[in-house]
Amino acid sequence: LGSRNAIAGSSRRAIPEGDSIHGNGRFEPIISEYFRKKAERVEALGWGESRKLPGNAQIHGVKALHEEDSCFGFVLELDCRRIGYTSDTQYLREHETEYRGVDCLILNCLKPEGEAIHGHMDTTMAEKIIGGAKPKLAVLSHLGLRMSRGHAAQDAHQLKERTGVKVLAAYDGLVLKV
């Protein structure tokens, strides 16, 4: 499984790819052949593995549970800052430790509280991760239709009240300084 997760890198950037190199028959490549050819190298990244990236950056793969079996989250470390990204996943207990203390945690939170579906997070699961990991800032992203039509800001406020962590609901054009 870890061999299907990859990082593409050039002297200027590194891109987490997931199962994007060739697709898997069910899912198409995420990054086009055009950009794969531009990469200086492609390296495998498995869950629990870390790689050094250009510019004194480092990436650490974090397990995700999703219908796309090569889906993975990550923690990116750069300039003494740590940013976590859950990717599409449902709650896993190890998320609380893998993302513990990051400066910013971006959670793919598709559904409002009590509407979880397999492989995707709802706000109940997000609360467990945020409460256990205690990031400095949590951002709900990859919002489903019900979340983006009014639930997201309210749920972010409730999560802040329940966890003591600043929580924002992402919106198009949001820029954060971490």
N, C-alpha and C positions, 0 to 999 in steps of 0.2 A: 504494500500500500504506500509506504513512504517514498518509493521510487517514482510514483506517479505525481507526487507533489514536487514542484520545481521553482527555482528562482532564476529569472533571466537577468543578466547584468551587463552593463556597459561601463565605460569609464565614468559616465555621468550619473547613471541611475541603476537601480535594481528593481525588478518587478516581480512580486509574488504571483505565480501563475496558477496554482491548483492543478487541475487535469487539463491544462489548456494546450499542451504541446501538439497532440494529435486528436484530442477528443477521445471518447470511449465507446462510440457507437450510439449511445443514448444522448450524450451531451456533446455539443460542438466545442471546438477550441474557443477559449475566452479571448485570447490574444491572437490576432491574425498572423499569418505567415509573414506578411510584410514586416511587422515589428519583431517577430522572432528572428528574422534574418538580420535585423539591425543590432541584435544583442551580441555582445562580445563573447558571452558564454552562457550556458544553461547548467545549473547545478541542482541536483535533487535535494529536497528538504523534507524530512519526515517529521511527524509529531514528536516533540521533545528534543528535536535537534536544533542546533544553532549554526549560523554562518556569519562570517565577517563580510561586510559589504564595503564598497568604496566610501571614502570620506569618514573613516572611523565609525561607521554605523555597524550595527549587528541586528540580525533578525532571528527570532526563536519561534519555531512552529508549535502551535497549540491545537490539540485535538478538537474536532468538531463532529457533531452527529447530525447528518443531513442525508437526504436521498442521493445526492451526488457524493459518492463514497470517498472521493479524494479531497473534499472540501476541508479547509483548515483555517484556523485563526492564527494570529501572530502577535508578538510583542516586538516592536521596532525600537531600538535604542540608538539615539543620536544626540550628541552634544549634552550629555548628562540628562536627557529627557527620555521618558519611556512612554510610548503610545501603544495601547492594546486595541486589537480589532477582532471581534468574535467571529465574523463571517456568518453565514447562515448556519445555525445550529440550534439545538435545543439545549437546555441546561445540563451540564455535567458538573459533578462536585469539584473536579480538579480545576474548573474555571476560577473558582474562588482563590486558589493558591497561584495558578499560572498568571493571573492578572493582578495579583495583590500589589497595592501601592503604586500602580502606574500613574503617571501624571494625567493622562486622558484615556478613558476607555470608551471606544465606540462599539455599541451593541446593535446588531441587526435585530430589531424588535418588531416583528411583523404584525403582531396581534395585541389587542387590549387584554386586560386581566380576564382570565378564565376562558379564553378562546384559543388555547394552544392547539397546534396541529403538529404532527410528527415532523421533526427536522427543523422546526422553526420556533423562535422564542416569542413568548408573550410577556407582558409586564410582570407577571408573577415570577417567572424564571429570571427576568432581568433584575428583579429585587433581590433574589437570592445571590446572584453574582455580585451586584453592587454592594450589598450588605456585607458579604464575605471578603471581597477584594479591597474594598475601601479605596477606590481611586480618588484622586483629587477632584476630577471632573468626569462625569459620565454623560455620554451623548447617545440618545436613542435615534437610530438611523434605519434605513431600509424599511420604512413604515408602510404597512398595508393600507388599503383604502379606508377602513374604519379609523385607523390611527391617524391618517393624514387629514381626515375630515372632522377633526375636533377632539379626538381622544388624546392625542400626543401631548399637547401642552398640559392638559389636566393630569394625565398620568405621570408626566415628568415631575410636576409639582408634588403629587402624592408620593412618588418614590423619594424625593428629597426629604419630605417630612418623615417617612418611615425609616430611611437609612442614614440620615444626617450628611449625605453626600450631595453636592451640587449636581443636578441633573437637568440637561437641556434636551428638547426635542429638535432634531435637525430639520432644516428647511433648505430649499434651493437657494444657493448663494451664501450660505453660512460660512464664515471664515473665523477660525479660532486661533489665538496666539497661545501656544503651549509653552 
